[in-house]
Amino acid sequence: MQTQVIFNIMPDEADDQHAHWHQACVVAADHYRNNQRVYIYTQNQADAHQIDELLWAFDPDSFVPHNLVGEGPQNGSAVEISWQAPTSRRPILINLTSTVPDFASQFSHIIDFVPADETLKQQARERFKACRQWGFNVDTKTLSVKQSSTG
């Protein structure tokens, strides 16, 4: 099965360097509601803890079961967050790092983001090229400011 990659292009109005983190939480929640297990991969431990906190607070009307890798139930919650390679199989990877992780091909779907910030946008272009070179099926989706869900 060929890995499907979607690069979500953040609107220029979303100029906060971490605006895509909120969108990542929305995407994780959507996949959880569709009974899909998600792995959120972050650049470092501090980012993983920030995403963990965001998932607690981003939508007060809905709870998304999540944990940092090594915490929570034996097989992890529906959404796992880590800065390290996964130890269990999940179909969906949300990549919040500056590169395409070495283990990316073990996922059937990868969600990535193209932030409005120029430096981060250039890093996203490099990830896009890398995904194509790996033979992944790569597509883009432009998000609007009011859009709250992606697939």
Buried (B, 14 or more C-beta within 10 A) or exposed (E): EEBBBBBBBBBEEBEEEBBBBBBBBBBBBBBBEEEBBBBBBBEEEEBBBBBBEBBEEBBEEEEBEBBBBEEBEEEBBBBBBBBEEBEEEBBBBBBBBEEBBEEBBBBBBBBBBBBBBEEBBEBBEEBBEBBEEEEBEBEEEEBEEEEEEBE
